[in-house]
Amino acid sequence: MTASERIHPVVLSGGSGTRLWPMSRASLPKQLLALNGVRTMIQDTVLRANVPNAAPPILLCSEGHRFLVAEQMLAIGITPQAIVLEPMGRNTAPAAAIAALMVADLEPTGIVLLLPSDHVVSNQPAFEVAVARAAAAARQGHIVTFGIAPANPETGYGYIQQGTALTDGVAKVERFAEKPDSATAHSYLAAGGYFWNSGMFVFRADVLLDELARLEPDMVQACRAALRDAKRDLDFVRLDGIAFAKARNVSLDYAVMERTTLAAVVPCDIGWSDVGAWSSLWALQKRDDSGNVLQGDVMIHDSHDSFVRGETGLVALVGVRDLVVVVTEDAVLVADKGRAQDVKAIVERLKSSGRPELSDHKIVFRPWGSYQGIDAGDGFQVKHIMVKPGGRLSLQSHKKRAEHWVVVQGTAQVTCDEKVFLLHENQSTFIPLGAKHRLENPGKQPLRLIEVQSGSYLGEDDIVRYDDAYGRAPENSAAK
């Protein structure tokens, strides 16, 4: 096998999945959640992309998700070619440009398989056939998208009309159609030759770069500069923010596919869903005899065709039908299943109100573990802190608060100014205001402790960082 025969999977993990609120939030979006099985959606995507002749994947994600993405890859035994950090969201066209530049640096005619990280594909053999067909067409200079055989007259997706045949199983794109109304969607299915636009692509790196240079020259220039001036930070490639901000915020469909003569489509039936709403997840899951999907501690009576997910406490339903009920630590969603897409209206109100439930869960993940707020009041705050085996917080101090630590599970190694000592279960220590301190887990089991903060200000930005094992700069990485 020559290098040019390899397929380079590129997985995009920049979305926030707001229509799956309250589970999916900016700090922990749907692609990083296990919503359709035991693995997270990005884990399933990366494993799915391990098609015959595939190179290790390239992942693009936001700065704030970098450690979660890296940890989730480690959990499934995947070592990516690179984890590229986008300083801000710029949609799929700049992301595709970055991917093409990176692959072209390895081999100009390398084949890129560009995949969103938050889709479900249930038919892996059919997916691999579609990828092979798309790659064959891409080697001939086509830019190929996957057209999903429509199961119903869906109005929530864009459509692709296929044209004349090009290669085995691949056709020229006749036209792209925006999301239709119901009558138009019915007419597409009646006419045949129309497919849902999946947002997955296969192309030769040099071909896409040539088309981008012709159609979006400023974008290519900005992406080249962002990659040229990128910083290598641990296992990450941190794109230059000033340069990347100059790239136009636009999708690959609008930037290239609707304007190029090279657009092709591989029609396929691969069990695809973009999991765009709770109703989509209900359709994907195994249902009971009453048509319900029940997850967590749920009890129902005379209830039908509903999706119920309880993350905390008992959830009980009586005499209802066609509902979505999702309960988390800090929010409850109850929606008509037929209007699940309208969750985005609640998300917009959360955004305009500045509510923390928009972006953060009660549990906040850090590269060393996590913490969860338990209680708070005037001048005090209580947290449950979990430190992974081998995890260590930064060496830090606080100007406006002191801390009490009580170990409830595991063993802690504590640094407090000049002292370094161990704390075992049911032991505690006091960290005075201004003391340089660090918490570490030297053991093989998770370390759990209760932290009581007291002081005049308890915000997460009251931190002076002196040393950090995870490369976090003091000016952009609050909270331990």
ZAMARGU-4260 file (C-alpha; in steps of 0.2 Angstrom, whole numbers, plus 5000, padded with zeros to 4 digits):
<rodrens>
0) 5000/5000/5000 | 5007/5017/4995 | 5004/5033/5006 | 4993/5040/4992 | 4981/5025/4995
5) 4978/5030/5013 | 4962/5039/5018 | 4964/5052/5032 | 4949/5054/5043 | 4946/5071/5050
10) 4933/5073/5064 | 4925/5090/5067 | 4920/5093/5085 | 4915/5111/5086 | 4897/5110/5088
15) 4887/5114/5104 | 4871/5103/5101 | 4859/5116/5109 | 4844/5106/5103 | 4849/5092/5115
20) 4849/5104/5130 | 4849/5101/5145 | 4861/5087/5143 | 4871/5095/5129 | 4879/5112/5134
25) 4893/5122/5128 | 4905/5115/5141 | 4900/5097/5137 | 4891/5096/5120 | 4882/5081/5113
30) 4897/5074/5104 | 4906/5071/5121 | 4891/5062/5128 | 4886/5044/5128 | 4868/5047/5121
35) 4866/5032/5110 | 4876/5018/5119 | 4891/5016/5131 | 4903/5026/5120 | 4902/5045/5117
40) 4897/5051/5100 | 4915/5057/5095 | 4922/5040/5101 | 4909/5031/5089 | 4914/5043/5075
45) 4932/5040/5076 | 4930/5021/5077 | 4918/5021/5063 | 4931/5031/5053 | 4944/5017/5055
50) 4939/5011/5037 | 4951/5000/5027 | 4967/5009/5023 | 4964/5023/5035 | 4977/5033/5043
55) 4976/5039/5061 | 4963/5053/5063 | 4965/5071/5064 | 4953/5080/5076 | 4948/5098/5077
60) 4940/5104/5093 | 4938/5120/5103 | 4951/5125/5116 | 4939/5121/5131 | 4936/5103/5126
65) 4954/5098/5122 | 4957/5087/5137 | 4940/5079/5137 | 4943/5074/5118 | 4961/5068/5122
70) 4955/5058/5137 | 4941/5050/5127 | 4953/5045/5113 | 4964/5037/5126 | 4949/5027/5133
75) 4947/5019/5116 | 4965/5016/5112 | 4966/5029/5098 | 4982/5040/5095 | 4977/5054/5083
80) 4989/5061/5071 | 4984/5078/5079 | 4971/5087/5090 | 4969/5104/5082 | 4962/5118/5093
85) 4951/5131/5085 | 4953/5147/5094 | 4935/5151/5089 | 4921/5143/5079 | 4922/5146/5060
90) 4911/5133/5053 | 4916/5119/5042 | 4924/5127/5027 | 4939/5134/5037 | 4940/5118/5047
95) 4941/5108/5030 | 4954/5120/5024 | 4965/5117/5039 | 4962/5098/5037 | 4967/5099/5019
100) 4983/5109/5022 | 4988/5097/5036 | 4985/5082/5024 | 4993/5090/5009 | 5009/5093/5020
105) 5010/5074/5022 | 5005/5070/5004 | 4997/5082/4992 | 4985/5070/4984 | 4980/5062/5001
110) 4961/5058/5003 | 4952/5067/5017 | 4936/5059/5025 | 4928/5074/5033 | 4915/5069/5047
115) 4905/5078/5060 | 4908/5070/5077 | 4890/5071/5082 | 4881/5059/5069 | 4875/5041/5071
120) 4878/5028/5058 | 4871/5011/5062 | 4876/5001/5046 | 4895/5001/5047 | 4897/4989/5031
125) 4886/5000/5021 | 4896/5015/5027 | 4913/5008/5022 | 4906/5004/5005 | 4900/5022/5003
130) 4917/5028/5008 | 4926/5017/4996 | 4915/5023/4982 | 4918/5041/4987 | 4937/5039/4989
135) 4938/5032/4971 | 4928/5047/4964 | 4939/5059/4974 | 4955/5051/4967 | 4948/5057/4950
140) 4946/5075/4956 | 4928/5075/4962 | 4923/5083/4979 | 4911/5070/4986 | 4897/5072/4998
145) 4886/5058/5006 | 4868/5058/5001 | 4856/5049/5013 | 4842/5039/5006 | 4827/5049/5014
150) 4816/5038/5025 | 4802/5051/5026 | 4798/5069/5019 | 4809/5077/5032 | 4808/5096/5032
155) 4823/5099/5044 | 4837/5094/5031 | 4844/5101/5015 | 4842/5090/5000 | 4854/5085/4986
160) 4847/5081/4968 | 4858/5068/4959 | 4863/5071/4941 | 4872/5060/4929 | 4882/5045/4934
165) 4901/5048/4936 | 4909/5032/4944 | 4902/5016/4952 | 4889/5022/4964 | 4893/5041/4963
170) 4884/5054/4953 | 4886/5072/4948 | 4877/5084/4960 | 4863/5092/4950 | 4858/5104/4963
175) 4857/5108/4982 | 4840/5112/4989 | 4838/5121/5005 | 4827/5114/5019 | 4810/5112/5010
180) 4792/5115/5017 | 4781/5099/5019 | 4773/5099/5001 | 4790/5101/4993 | 4798/5087/5003
185) 4784/5076/4998 | 4787/5080/4980 | 4806/5076/4982 | 4801/5059/4988 | 4788/5056/4974
190) 4801/5061/4961 | 4815/5051/4967 | 4834/5056/4965 | 4834/5067/4980 | 4844/5063/4996
195) 4847/5071/5013 | 4862/5082/5014 | 4873/5073/5027 | 4887/5086/5029 | 4900/5072/5027
200) 4913/5074/5013 | 4927/5065/5004 | 4940/5074/4994 | 4958/5075/4988 | 4968/5088/4999
205) 4975/5097/4984 | 4958/5098/4974 | 4949/5106/4989 | 4963/5118/4991 | 4963/5123/4973
210) 4944/5126/4974 | 4946/5136/4990 | 4960/5146/4982 | 4949/5150/4968 | 4933/5153/4977
215) 4939/5159/4995 | 4957/5165/4993 | 4956/5175/5009 | 4950/5160/5019 | 4965/5149/5012
220) 4977/5163/5016 | 4970/5165/5034 | 4971/5146/5037 | 4988/5145/5030 | 4994/5158/5042
225) 4984/5151/5057 | 4993/5134/5054 | 5010/5141/5050 | 5010/5151/5067 | 5002/5137/5077
230) 5009/5133/5094 | 5012/5115/5098 | 5006/5112/5116 | 5008/5095/5124 | 4998/5084/5112
235) 4989/5099/5104 | 4991/5110/5089 | 4985/5127/5094 | 4980/5137/5079 | 4985/5156/5079
240) 4969/5165/5084 | 4973/5182/5076 | 4975/5173/5059 | 4961/5161/5061 | 4949/5175/5065
245) 4951/5182/5048 | 4944/5166/5040 | 4926/5168/5034 | 4913/5160/5045 | 4905/5149/5032
250) 4900/5131/5029 | 4909/5120/5016 | 4892/5118/5007 | 4891/5137/5004 | 4909/5141/5002
255) 4913/5127/4989 | 4900/5113/4985 | 4886/5125/4979 | 4899/5134/4968 | 4910/5121/4961
260) 4908/5110/4945 | 4917/5096/4955 | 4903/5092/4967 | 4898/5074/4967 | 4886/5063/4978
265) 4887/5045/4984 | 4869/5040/4988 | 4869/5028/5003 | 4858/5020/5016 | 4869/5019/5031
270) 4857/5021/5046 | 4862/5039/5047 | 4855/5052/5059 | 4862/5069/5065 | 4853/5067/5081
275) 4847/5085/5080 | 4833/5084/5093 | 4827/5073/5107 | 4814/5065/5096 | 4828/5059/5084
280) 4836/5050/5099 | 4819/5043/5104 | 4818/5036/5086 | 4835/5028/5087 | 4833/5019/5104
285) 4825/5003/5107 | 4807/5006/5114 | 4796/4996/5126 | 4779/4989/5122 | 4771/5006/5125
290) 4784/5015/5113 | 4794/5023/5127 | 4812/5025/5129 | 4817/5025/5147 | 4834/5030/5154
295) 4839/5031/5172 | 4828/5029/5187 | 4811/5031/5179 | 4793/5024/5184 | 4778/5026/5172
300) 4760/5022/5172 | 4748/5022/5157 | 4761/5032/5147 | 4766/5030/5129 | 4778/5035/5115
305) 4789/5046/5126 | 4807/5049/5129 | 4812/5050/5148 | 4830/5052/5154 | 4833/5054/5172
310) 4851/5059/5178 | 4846/5061/5196 | 4832/5055/5207 | 4816/5046/5203 | 4806/5052/5187
315) 4788/5047/5187 | 4775/5049/5173 | 4757/5046/5174 | 4744/5046/5159 | 4755/5055/5146
320) 4759/5053/5128 | 4772/5059/5116 | 4783/5069/5129 | 4801/5072/5130 | 4806/5073/5149
325) 4825/5076/5153 | 4830/5078/5171 | 4848/5084/5176 | 4856/5090/5192 | 4850/5108/5189
330) 4837/5108/5175 | 4821/5099/5170 | 4815/5099/5152 | 4797/5094/5147 | 4792/5095/5129
335) 4780/5089/5116 | 4790/5076/5106 | 4783/5083/5090 | 4790/5100/5095 | 4807/5094/5101
340) 4816/5106/5089 | 4809/5121/5098 | 4821/5118/5113 | 4832/5130/5104 | 4820/5144/5109
345) 4823/5140/5127 | 4842/5140/5124 | 4840/5157/5116 | 4831/5164/5131 | 4844/5156/5143
350) 4858/5165/5132 | 4849/5182/5133 | 4846/5180/5152 | 4865/5175/5155 | 4859/5159/5164
355) 4874/5147/5169 | 4863/5133/5164 | 4866/5137/5146 | 4884/5132/5146 | 4889/5123/5162
360) 4883/5107/5171 | 4884/5106/5189 | 4899/5094/5187 | 4913/5104/5179 | 4927/5094/5170
365) 4945/5098/5171 | 4961/5089/5164 | 4964/5082/5182 | 4946/5077/5186 | 4931/5086/5190
370) 4922/5097/5203 | 4904/5099/5208 | 4896/5113/5218 | 4886/5107/5233 | 4881/5122/5243
375) 4885/5141/5243 | 4880/5156/5253 | 4887/5173/5259 | 4905/5171/5261 | 4906/5152/5259
380) 4905/5138/5245 | 4906/5119/5246 | 4912/5108/5232 | 4915/5089/5229 | 4932/5087/5220
385) 4937/5072/5211 | 4955/5069/5206 | 4959/5055/5194 | 4974/5043/5198 | 4990/5053/5194
390) 4980/5069/5192 | 4988/5085/5200 | 4981/5102/5201 | 4991/5117/5197 | 5002/5125/5210
395) 4992/5140/5215 | 4986/5153/5227 | 4971/5163/5231 | 4970/5182/5236 | 4953/5182/5243
400) 4949/5165/5250 | 4955/5151/5261 | 4950/5132/5259 | 4947/5117/5270 | 4949/5100/5263
405) 4942/5084/5270 | 4947/5068/5261 | 4932/5056/5259 | 4940/5043/5248 | 4958/5039/5242
410) 4974/5047/5247 | 4979/5065/5244 | 4996/5072/5242 | 4995/5090/5248 | 5008/5104/5245
415) 5005/5120/5257 | 5019/5132/5256 | 5035/5123/5261 | 5026/5107/5268 | 5022/5092/5257
420) 5012/5078/5266 | 4999/5064/5263 | 4981/5064/5269 | 4970/5048/5270 | 4952/5046/5272
425) 4943/5055/5286 | 4958/5067/5287 | 4958/5086/5284 | 4969/5101/5281 | 4967/5120/5281
430) 4974/5130/5266 | 4976/5148/5272 | 4973/5163/5261 | 4988/5167/5250 | 4997/5150/5253
435) 5004/5142/5238 | 4996/5125/5237 | 4993/5110/5226 | 4982/5094/5227 | 4988/5078/5219
440) 4982/5060/5218 | 4997/5048/5220 | 4986/5033/5221 | 4977/5021/5209 | 4960/5025/5213
445) 4950/5041/5212 | 4953/5054/5225 | 4937/5062/5232 | 4937/5076/5244 | 4925/5090/5251
450) 4932/5107/5249 | 4924/5122/5259 | 4929/5139/5253 | 4928/5154/5264 | 4932/5172/5260
455) 4926/5189/5253 | 4926/5183/5235 | 4924/5165/5229 | 4924/5167/5210 | 4934/5154/5199
460) 4945/5168/5193 | 4953/5171/5210 | 4969/5161/5206 | 4987/5164/5204 | 4995/5150/5195
465) 5014/5146/5197 | 5016/5129/5189 | 5004/5118/5179 | 5006/5100/5172 | 4993/5103/5158
470) 5001/5119/5149 | 4987/5130/5155 | 4992/5149/5154 | 4987/5159/5170 | 4978/5172/5160
475) 4966/5160/5151 | 4963/5145/5162 | 4953/5150/5178 | 4947/5137/5190 | 4961/5126/5197
</rodrens>
